[in-house]
Amino acid sequence: MEKKISYLNRTYADYKEALIAMSEKYYPDLSTSFNDASIAAWQIDVAADIADNLSYHIELSTRPEDKYI
């Protein structure tokens, strides 16, 4: 069973969509609701934000010119 998220996603919305799809696929009993007030939605938001932030810093560190803008 392969549980991978593509790190080629570049935006917060892309990561959030991928995380929701993965949790609905592999954990259907846990992912009953992703409304704004649920703990599951909050955890998805935090994970998507961290992935987006890491993606930004990885991209920033791989550009040799204007590295420290």
C-alpha positions as CSV (number, residue, x, y, z in Angstrom):
1,M,0.0,0.0,0.0
2,E,1.6,3.2,-1.2
3,K,0.8,6.4,0.7
4,K,2.8,9.1,-0.9
5,I,2.1,12.8,-1.6
6,S,3.7,14.4,-4.6
7,Y,6.1,17.1,-3.5
8,L,5.8,18.7,-6.9
9,N,2.7,20.4,-5.7
10,R,3.5,24.0,-5.4
11,T,0.7,25.7,-3.5
12,Y,-1.0,25.4,-0.2
13,A,-4.3,24.5,-2.0
14,D,-2.6,21.7,-3.9
15,Y,-1.1,20.1,-0.7
16,K,-4.4,20.5,1.1
17,E,-6.3,18.8,-1.7
18,A,-3.8,15.9,-1.9
19,L,-3.9,15.4,1.9
20,I,-7.7,15.3,2.0
21,A,-7.8,12.9,-0.9
22,M,-5.3,10.6,0.8
23,S,-7.1,10.7,4.1
24,E,-10.4,9.9,2.4
25,K,-8.8,7.0,0.5
26,Y,-6.8,5.4,3.3
27,Y,-8.8,6.5,6.4
28,P,-12.5,6.7,5.4
29,D,-13.7,6.1,8.9
30,L,-11.6,8.9,10.3
31,S,-12.3,11.4,7.6
32,T,-16.0,12.0,8.0
33,S,-16.0,15.7,8.0
34,F,-13.5,18.4,6.9
35,N,-15.6,21.5,7.9
36,D,-13.7,24.5,9.3
37,A,-14.5,23.6,12.9
38,S,-13.2,20.0,12.9
39,I,-9.9,18.9,14.3
40,A,-9.2,16.9,11.1
41,A,-9.5,20.1,9.0
42,W,-7.1,21.9,11.3
43,Q,-4.6,19.1,11.1
44,I,-4.8,19.1,7.3
45,D,-4.4,22.9,7.2
46,V,-1.3,22.7,9.5
47,A,0.3,19.9,7.4
48,A,-0.5,21.7,4.1
49,D,1.0,24.9,5.5
50,I,4.2,23.1,6.6
51,A,4.6,21.5,3.2
52,D,4.0,24.8,1.4
53,N,6.6,26.5,3.6
54,L,9.2,23.7,3.1
55,S,8.6,23.8,-0.6
56,Y,9.2,27.5,-0.6
57,H,12.5,27.2,1.3
58,I,13.7,24.3,-0.8
59,E,13.1,26.3,-3.9
60,L,14.7,29.4,-2.4
61,S,17.8,27.4,-1.4
62,T,18.3,25.8,-4.8
63,R,18.5,29.2,-6.7
64,P,22.1,30.2,-6.8
65,E,21.5,33.8,-7.8
66,D,19.5,36.0,-5.5
67,K,19.7,33.4,-2.8
68,Y,19.2,35.6,0.1
69,I,16.4,37.9,-1.0
